[in-house]
Amino acid sequence: MGSAVRVLAEATPATRDRYVDLLRVGSLAVVVLGHWMMAAVTPDGVGNLLAVVPALQPLTWLLQVMPVFFFVGGFSHALSYRSLLRKRPGGPAASDASASASADSVYAAFLRARLQRLLRPTMVFVLVWGVVALLVQLLGGGGGLTGVTLRLVTQPLWFIGIYLAMVAFTPPLLRLHERYGWGAFAGLAGAAATVDVLRFAAGVPYVEFLNFAFVWLAVHQLGFLRADGRLGAGSASGTGSTPGTGLRALRSLRVPALLAGGGLIGAVVLVAAGPYPLSMVGMPGEKVSNMAPPTLALLAHGLWLVGAVELLRAPAARLLARPRAWRTVVAANGVAMTAFLWHLTAMLGVYGALLALDVPLPEPATAAWWAQTPLRLAAAAVLTAALVAAFRTFEHPAPPSATTPAPGSGPLAALGATLCLLGVLGLSMVGLGGLLEGRTALLIAIPVSAPAAVAMTLGGWLLVERAGRGAR
């Protein structure tokens, strides 16, 4: 693997924005570390350290970095989709009719390429855990930490589901961006604010769930603005390592500084005025969560994070110009999704091993608990690395098809992406416990079981594959 990483790193085009790759892998790494740190496991179950020690909740304003990942996704999706459009037959000079037909095929090819990277490792994860869950139940297990594990390991899949929606919405929202620029972002942000007004001031039921779209897509839209170089100096597709000097350099920091300052002030005001909680992650038993569904406070938090990481763009680019640093980022990006999928498995496996060996688990947040924390984190990292070594091959996308996608395959791809989205979100909610009893959870008011969620995801993926290769 080392030689392959070296080859990839040395072949990196000079125009590639290396900072985006660092943000992608760095944001996932922070999420993994946050999950490991927040887990307060005792023989009686799994709790949340932030609930045990509420004074630690302000740390979520640094550790809740999912907005950064979605922001980076918007940037990458814009470049990828535009690249496919340029390569279509006739290119920009194509006639209206042929351009419409080829754009439809480009959409299908875009979805297929993006979903492959997400769903190949995800489906392997789900199928492996599905077999484990079935064996556990057939052997009469499923209680204690095992039962908790079967419910928890699929919860991070919500992130995959939301990301699938962003991929699917990229073409129409990119067109809105190209027409309205910052206005498209403002429209989504305004919609998110309106939803919260209807939710908290007017008491409209169920309206809050719309912010799963409006909040995350607004952050995603900021990635489009970065792709067009509208968040600061530096080339949208280059390294951004020379943002200018003197007055020009200061001007290049103006937009990121406004985003960071305005977002931070907005988040502070919203939380202080209420009804938004202090924590930017979900807390057990809370009446209002900033995360599920997302709130205007979380959008403000996302703005400050995006502004903050953009302020660090130039020094980070200089660091990434060093071969060793860039090779590390390349290696980490090649296994980031696999590590994300399996990190809870590793963490819960460590706790399970401690219980099986009768190693005492101190009460969370005590001195003994903190003293044991570095060892638990190291063990979880080692086990995650072993799982990555076992499953990393599934993160590599399949070779691109030589078949030109047939016109009319876009709607089929959209249907497939919708099924994948619903299936993955359903699985994140229902978990893998109680497979034989047909345990269900509500997904948009519809009961869904784990087998049904897996079937939807697999069926949707097959539709996207068929559409991307050319519907016949």
Secondary structure, DSSP 8 states (H G I E B T S, - for coil): -HHHHHHHHHT--TT--HHHHHHHHHHHHHHHHHHHHHEEEETTEEEEHHHH-GGGGGGHHHH--HHHHHHHHHHHHHHHHHHHHHHSTTGGG--HHHHHHHHHHHHHHHHHHHHHHHHHHHHHHHHHHHHHHHHHHHTT---HHHHHHHHHTTTTHHHHHHHHHHHHHHHHHHHHHHHHTHHHHHHHHHHHHHHHHHHHTS--TTGGGGHHHHHHHHHHHHHHHHHTT-SSSS-SSS------SHHHHHHHTHHHHHHHHHHHHHHHHHHHHSSS-S-SS--TT-S--SBTTB-HHHHHHHHHHHHHHHHTHHHHHHHHTSHHHHHHHHHHHTTHHHHHHHHHHHHHHHHHHHHHTT-----TTSHHHHHHHHHHHHHHHHHHHHHHHHHGGGGS-----SS---TT-HHHHHHHHHHHHHHHHHHHHH-STTTTTT-EEEETTEEEEHHHHHHHHHHHHHHHHHHHH---
